[in-house]
Amino acid sequence: MTADLLLRQIFSGLASGGIYASVALALVMIYQATHLVNFAQGELAMFSTYIAWSLIQAGLPYWAAFFATVAIAFVLGVAIERIVVRPVENAPVLSVVIVFIGLLVILNSLAGWIFGFTIKPFPSPFPEQPLFGNHYISSHELGSVAITLVELGLLFAFFRFTSLGLAMRAAAQNPESSRLVGIRVGWMLALGWGLAGALGAVAGIMVAPSVFLEPNMMSGILLYAFAAALLGGIDSPGGAVIGGFIVGVLENLVGALLGTELKLTAALVVIIGVLVVRPSGLFGRRVVTRV
């Protein structure tokens, strides 16, 4: 592999990694609230992307449709937590997993029923010509990375410097103590679902111009994001972000060296390898149980 091709694959992998990081971060937020993986996260992102497509088709400017969709996805995430997840929060783990799988199937089928299963092109807000005269990364990929970094920066500032963000972190880490100091844990968890829905919407809108819009567009991306979350640490938001960029670059390098057929296999190898060698991930907390 030449140095030029290597740089192309790395920059393209970073662009893909930004998408995986957004979805992985959404998975981590749900895991912190429920200690379960939301298998419907990809379908929620896909459905939100269809909403953005519908708004654009209705004549709304791209960025107006973008922010409107993020707001709608936030409300949808909160509604799912309050209506679907809350009634089964004390149910056996298997019951909650079945609920998540049911959400996946329902959202996938509903999208196909409403919008059809034909592949639809999705517009990009960025010019076709590469920005700043570079030939290593397309303008859409560069724009996607920029939007992802801004999104992650805003999210970090929210959780680090606002009282609401600190309350959400406390509710996720120690709900019993949080209730004792007056934090409404139930609503904090619902807001976490809303943020996860918004993160997924951004990821779906950014990836749709590359993979095209159809009901199964997020299935492979969810697997990559799951690998990223496990690699970084399923309980570590920062680790999930770093894991997303690592998986994106690894996926592209594997595709260039061994063929695109093995790209998805690379994600599965990462998942299995992390579970075998370091189940807590690179930045996850190790849980020690006294016996």
DRENKEMAR-202632 format. One record per residue (C-alpha): residue number from 1; x, z, y; residue in one letter. Coordinates in pm, whole numbers, plus 50000, padded with zeros to 5 digits. Layout:
seq:X:Z:Y:type
NUM:X:Z:Y:A
...
***
This chain:
seq:X:Z:Y:type
1:50000:50000:50000:M
2:50142:49898:50339:T
3:50167:50144:50628:A
4:49906:49945:50822:D
5:49657:49958:50536:L
6:49730:50327:50483:L
7:49647:50404:50846:L
8:49327:50201:50821:R
9:49214:50398:50516:Q
10:49302:50732:50673:I
11:49115:50663:50998:F
12:48817:50520:50813:S
13:48822:50824:50584:G
14:48819:51058:50883:L
15:48509:50876:51011:A
16:48335:50918:50676:S
17:48463:51273:50656:G
18:48287:51359:50980:G
19:47955:51262:50820:I
20:48035:51463:50507:Y
21:48135:51757:50727:A
22:47796:51758:50902:S
23:47603:51756:50575:V
24:47841:52008:50415:A
25:47793:52240:50712:L
26:47416:52213:50668:A
27:47456:52299:50298:L
28:47667:52603:50389:V
29:47410:52726:50640:M
30:47134:52711:50380:I
31:47360:52872:50120:Y
32:47438:53162:50352:Q
33:47067:53222:50398:A
34:46950:53179:50038:T
35:47271:53179:49825:H
36:47143:52854:49678:L
37:47231:52487:49732:V
38:46961:52286:49906:N
39:46941:51976:49689:F
40:46691:51824:49935:A
41:46934:51826:50230:Q
42:47019:51458:50188:G
43:46655:51353:50166:E
44:46572:51558:50475:L
45:46848:51369:50661:A
46:46718:51037:50528:M
47:46360:51111:50635:F
48:46480:51211:50982:S
49:46669:50882:51007:T
50:46347:50694:50932:Y
51:46185:50886:51217:I
52:46465:50770:51450:A
53:46422:50411:51325:W
54:46046:50428:51394:S
55:46103:50558:51747:L
56:46353:50280:51819:I
57:46113:50020:51679:Q
58:45843:50162:51905:A
59:46060:50078:52206:G
60:46230:50408:52277:L
61:46593:50377:52397:P
62:46852:50462:52133:Y
63:46974:50791:52281:W
64:46622:50906:52364:A
65:46526:50839:52001:A
66:46844:51016:51886:F
67:46774:51342:52070:F
68:46401:51328:51992:A
69:46480:51291:51623:T
70:46724:51584:51628:V
71:46451:51799:51786:A
72:46191:51682:51532:I
73:46433:51748:51243:A
74:46493:52100:51377:F
75:46118:52170:51381:V
76:46080:52015:51036:L
77:46354:52240:50897:G
78:46190:52550:51044:V
79:45851:52442:50907:A
80:45991:52387:50556:I
81:46147:52734:50557:E
82:45831:52906:50680:R
83:45580:52714:50467:I
84:45769:52623:50147:V
85:46077:52843:50108:V
86:45954:53176:50248:R
87:45679:53228:49984:P
88:45936:53197:49702:V
89:46229:53385:49860:E
90:46192:53672:49609:N
91:46117:53445:49312:A
92:46367:53388:49029:P
93:46658:53160:49113:V
94:46532:52885:48883:L
95:46198:52878:49067:S
96:46368:52827:49404:V
97:46591:52552:49258:V
98:46280:52375:49130:I
99:46128:52400:49479:V
100:46437:52234:49628:F
101:46429:51957:49367:I
102:46057:51914:49434:G
103:46129:51874:49806:L
104:46388:51608:49721:L
105:46140:51405:49517:V
106:45856:51451:49767:I
107:46061:51342:50070:L
108:46207:51046:49882:N
109:45868:50926:49758:S
110:45702:50991:50095:L
111:45965:50785:50276:A
112:45918:50498:50031:G
113:45539:50517:50061:W
114:45537:50522:50441:I
115:45829:50295:50526:F
116:45876:50094:50207:G
117:46176:50065:49976:F
118:46325:49753:50133:T
119:46666:49789:50300:I
120:46644:49800:50680:K
121:46926:49750:50932:P
122:46986:50037:51170:F
123:47133:49979:51517:P
124:47457:50130:51641:S
125:47493:50243:52004:P
126:47858:50143:52010:F
127:47998:49794:52082:P
128:48102:49564:51801:E
129:48451:49519:51942:Q
130:48701:49800:51864:P
131:48750:50047:52147:L
132:49084:50095:52328:F
133:49228:49786:52162:G
134:49291:49958:51828:N
135:49256:49773:51497:H
136:49252:50071:51262:Y
137:48897:50199:51316:I
138:48575:50034:51432:S
139:48399:50145:51747:S
140:48110:50284:51544:H
141:48343:50487:51324:E
142:48529:50618:51631:L
143:48201:50702:51802:G
144:48075:50879:51490:S
145:48387:51096:51480:V
146:48347:51180:51850:A
147:47980:51275:51809:I
148:48059:51483:51501:T
149:48337:51671:51682:L
150:48112:51738:51983:V
151:47837:51858:51749:E
152:48072:52090:51563:L
153:48218:52222:51889:G
154:47873:52303:52025:L
155:47780:52472:51700:L
156:48098:52681:51703:F
157:48033:52789:52062:A
158:47672:52875:51975:F
159:47767:53101:51684:F
160:48070:53251:51858:R
161:47951:53316:52213:F
162:47570:53348:52217:T
163:47365:53652:52119:S
164:47125:53438:51916:L
165:47414:53281:51724:G
166:47567:53621:51653:L
167:47228:53748:51535:A
168:47196:53451:51298:M
169:47542:53519:51156:R
170:47461:53886:51107:A
171:47128:53806:50939:A
172:47298:53568:50695:A
173:47583:53806:50607:Q
174:47401:54139:50595:N
175:47021:54116:50626:P
176:46958:54485:50551:E
177:47184:54615:50828:S
178:47052:54348:51063:S
179:46696:54468:51015:R
180:46805:54823:51096:L
181:46932:54712:51439:V
182:46616:54519:51519:G
183:46711:54162:51428:I
184:46418:53958:51297:R
185:46595:53833:50988:V
186:46313:53606:50874:G
187:46314:53405:51194:W
188:46694:53394:51202:M
189:46692:53232:50858:L
190:46422:52989:50972:A
191:46639:52891:51270:L
192:46925:52834:51025:G
193:46707:52589:50835:W
194:46620:52420:51163:G
195:46987:52378:51255:L
196:47059:52243:50907:A
197:46781:51988:50956:G
198:46926:51885:51294:A
199:47278:51851:51150:L
200:47144:51634:50870:G
201:46959:51414:51118:A
202:47279:51348:51313:V
203:47463:51263:50991:A
204:47188:51028:50875:G
205:47167:50844:51207:I
206:47544:50801:51222:M
207:47582:50673:50866:V
208:47275:50444:50862:A
209:47440:50150:51044:P
210:47709:50143:50773:S
211:47503:50192:50455:V
212:47170:50053:50586:F
213:46843:50243:50581:L
214:46658:50298:50252:E
215:46515:50603:50072:P
216:46821:50659:49852:N
217:47083:50614:50126:M
218:47195:50980:50125:M
219:47224:51041:49750:S
220:47595:50958:49724:G
221:47670:51116:50062:I
222:47512:51444:49948:L
223:47747:51448:49650:L
224:48049:51395:49875:Y
225:47921:51668:50109:A
226:47872:51903:49815:F
227:48232:51837:49710:A
228:48344:51907:50068:A
229:48149:52234:50085:A
230:48296:52353:49754:L
231:48647:52246:49850:L
232:48638:52428:50183:G
233:48433:52722:50060:G
234:48057:52724:50015:I
235:48030:53034:50234:D
236:48277:52913:50502:S
237:48139:52685:50779:P
238:48487:52602:50905:G
239:48607:52538:50552:G
240:48318:52298:50492:A
241:48420:52096:50798:V
242:48783:52073:50688:I
243:48669:51994:50335:G
244:48455:51710:50468:G
245:48751:51539:50636:F
246:48971:51591:50328:I
247:48710:51440:50095:V
248:48655:51147:50333:G
249:49024:51057:50340:V
250:49064:51115:49965:L
251:48764:50895:49889:E
252:48904:50606:50094:N
253:49252:50634:49948:L
254:49115:50637:49594:V
255:48901:50332:49673:G
256:49201:50144:49812:A
257:49439:50234:49530:L
258:49214:50238:49222:L
259:48903:50046:49325:G
260:48571:50131:49488:T
261:48416:50202:49146:E
262:48611:50530:49128:L
263:48526:50660:49477:K
264:48228:50865:49356:L
265:48430:50981:49057:T
266:48685:51127:49299:A
267:48415:51352:49446:A
268:48319:51473:49099:L
269:48684:51542:49017:V
270:48710:51751:49335:V
271:48397:51949:49244:I
272:48513:52020:48888:I
273:48872:52092:48994:G
274:48766:52345:49260:V
275:48524:52518:49024:L
276:48797:52550:48761:V
277:49097:52640:48977:V
278:48953:52820:49279:R
279:48574:52872:49265:P
280:48567:53029:49613:S
281:48721:52718:49773:G
282:49018:52693:50008:L
283:48868:52917:50276:F
284:48585:53093:50092:G
285:48565:53466:50038:R
286:48647:53604:49698:R
287:48380:53844:49580:V
288:48514:54150:49398:V
289:48266:54352:49194:T
290:48345:54712:49105:R
291:48259:54806:48745:V
***
